[in-house]
Each structure stands twice: as structure tokens, then as C-alpha cells.
Amino acid sequence: MTGGYFSGLVGLPSGSHKPLALGALALLTFVNCLGVKSGTRTQNVLTAAKAAGLGLLGMAAFGSCRGSWSHFFETPGPFLPPLARVSPAAGPHAAQIAHGLPIALALGLVTILYTYDGWIDVTYVGGEVVQPRRVLPRAILMGTSTCVGLYLLVNCAYIYLLSPSEMPRHENIAAVALRRAFGPAGDAALSLLVVTSTLGILNGSILTGVRVPYAMSRDGMLFRFLGRVHPRTLSPVNALIAQGGLSCLVVLFASGFDEIASLFVSTSWLFYAVSLLGLLVLQRREAAARDRGDALSPADQGERSPRIPFSSTAAILFILVTVFIIGADLVFSGWRVLAGIGIVAAGIPVYLMWSRFRAEAITE
């Protein structure tokens, strides 16, 4: 995505998309290798620019007075689910795939899940946060609320500029809406905003994602070299290089952003649902232990699993909806979801190799 919009912004050919994406991966990996402060400062700048850009564009769209408030009261036409679209070359009478409303909503929400995925990233650095029980919930709530507010503002701006009946005729609603509001400058503004946003997402994923293999290695659950830090920058350089290398392989073999997103979304959210289910199981065990009057040691009390507000209802609802969305994507998207699961499953032989290597090292 970064390569496509950046090449269009500066006039580079379409063949430069993948080299630009690989260059962005290498550059931001190097920035994070320079130290945690280098990565966090870069993230702060990109996030601030993205939030300011979304807010300003949303408000400027309303200020352009080139839309209509009547669009908010217009009844949309027949609902066409995402997989019902066909190629224009197929002709106007081509057969279309039809789904019921629940399945169509589930398929449409797959991409939306990627949009709201950033809430989990802050938990990856929980081991490096002061007072995580207090800071992490506030960070998640504030960050998610800010994202919801910004995206609602931008989508309301789209509705103001384009009627609901007009939207299905355009593949890139954002480009059409901003072009209508600001003319040719709208295309440049959108490209700049998308590039900034994508770089922010990429840097945030590099900064937080590397903490998982680093922490696993430090806890003896992964190869030890991934837990080493650079003596001067104090960054987990080995883990960063390994993460960057795997990411470059995905970019090289993927056909485009949609394929990468399909590989990522379903597998990630499946694990979110599994993790939340595990948390519910832990809480039930702790409650059963308290009912039996079992005494917990001070260490066990300190590691007691966090409580979920509003009992378990929200957690169970989250699990059911997530499983339904992923199930629909698995049935109707086929090999992409299976490929994502296969990539994750490839970690099993790596873990078995590491376990065997560790057992041999202990016996020696």
C-alpha cells in the first residue's frame, strides 16, 4: 500500500511498489535497531501526523460545502456484499454471488478488523510499562476511542460528499470524495495521508511485534539469540532482523496488499479469541479455588489474571462474533485464510526443533 500511493505521489512506475515496500521495512527496522527511543519518537511523529491529517481532512470536507446533508437521510439501494462484485469485463449480465445479510456483514467486517487491530499492540510492551495494570487499560480505551472518533468523522465526511446510492459505483470512495471536495489537490492529500498512516502502522508493528519473540526468548521459550540486546542501543537487534527478514519474504511472495491483509487478519483475530477464552478459563479456575478456600501464595496473588469488566458477557460476545467472522471468511475466501493458518502452523516444527536442541543442550 505504501509503495502504491508513494509511487503515485512522486510519479514512479508501478513496478516500484515492492521495492518501495521493502525499503520502508528495511528503513524502519534500522530505525528501531538504533534504540527504543528512536522507534518511539518516530512512532509519535507518525501517529500525530496521521491523527491531525484525518481530523483536518474530515473537518475541511464539511467546510468545503460541496456535499449535501440530505445524504445522511437517504435510503441506500439494494445491499451488495463484498464478494458479490464481479469484473466489469464480465459484462452487465454476469452472475453474481449473493449472500444473506449476516454473512455479508461478516465478510465486510474482515477488512474492518484490520482497521481496528492496533488496540492489541500496546499489550506487547506490557513488560516494559510502569504500572501496567493501570496504564494499559487506559491506553487501550483512550487509543481505541480516539480511533473510533477519527474514523467516524472521516466516514461522515464521505457520506456528506457522496450519497449512499453513489458509493457502490466507486472502488476508492476516499479518493472520489476528496477529489470532489478539494479538486486535484484531494488526490495528493489522500496519497500523503495514506503513506503517513501506513508508515505509522508499519513502525508500530515493528516496534511492538518484536517484543513477543524477544520476551519468549528471555523466558526460555525460543532461541536464546533472539533475546540478546545490542550493548550500545539496548535494542533486540537479532529479533528485529529476524522479524524484518520474514516480513520481506511475505512482501516478495504476496501479490498485493489485499492478500497480505487476508493472511494477517483471520489468523490474528483467531488468536485474540483463543487468548480471551484462555483468560476466562483462568478466571474460572481462580474463582473455583477461592470457593474451595484454597490459599494462594503471594507470588500467585501477584500474577492473578486481570478481571474483565461487566463480568464475562462482553468477552463471550467478542469470541462468538470473531469466530463467526473468521468462519465466514474461511468458507468464502478459501485458500487465503488457509495460507495464513499454514504460515502460523509453520512455527510448530520450528518450536519442535528448538525444544530438541534445548533438551540436547541440557543433557550435555
CORKAJO-V990484 format. One line per field, one symbol per residue. ss: DSSP state (a for helix, b for strand, c for the rest). psi: psi as a letter, one per 40 degrees, with the letter a starting at -180 (. if undefined). burial: + if it has 16 or more other ideal C-beta (glycine too) atoms within 10 Angstrom, else -. Layout:
BEGIN
ss=???
psi=???
burial=???
END
This chain:
BEGIN
ss=caaaaaaaaacccaaaaaaaaaaaaaaaaaaaaccaaaaaaaaaaaaaaaaaaaaaaaaaaaacccccaaaaaccccccccaaacccaaaccccccccccaaaaaaaaaaaaaaacaaaaaaaaaaaacccaaaaaaaaaaaaaaaaaaaaaaaaaaaaaaccaaaacccccaaaaaaaaaacaaaaaaaaaaaaaaaaaaaaaaaaaaaaaaaaaaacccccaaaacccccccccaaaaaaaaaaaaaaaaacccaaaaaaaaaaaaaaaaaaaaaaaaaaaaaaaaaaaacccccaaaaaccccccccccaaaaaaaaaaaaaaaaaaaaacaaaaaaaaaaaaaaaaaaaaaaaaaaaaac
psi=dddddddddefiideedddddddddddddddddeidddddddddddddddddddddddddddedfeaheedeehhiahhhideeiihdeeieeiiihiiiddddddddeddddddfeeddddddfdeehhgddddddddddddddddddddddddddddddhiddddeehdgdddddddddeaddddddddddddddddddddddddddeddddddddefeihddeeiihddefigddddddddddddddddeidadddddddddddddddddddddddddddddddddddeehhhidddddehiiihifaedddddddddddddddddddeebdddddddddddeedddddddddddddddd.
burial=++++++++--------+--+++-++--++-+++--+-++--++--++-+++-++--++--++-+--+---+---------+++---------------+---++++++++--++--++--+++++------+---+--++------+--+--++--+++++++---+-----++-++++-++---++-+++-+++++++++++++++++++-++++++---++--++-------++++++-+++--++--+--+--+--+++++++++++-++--+--+---+--+---------------------+------+--++--+--++-+++-++--++-+++------------+----------
END
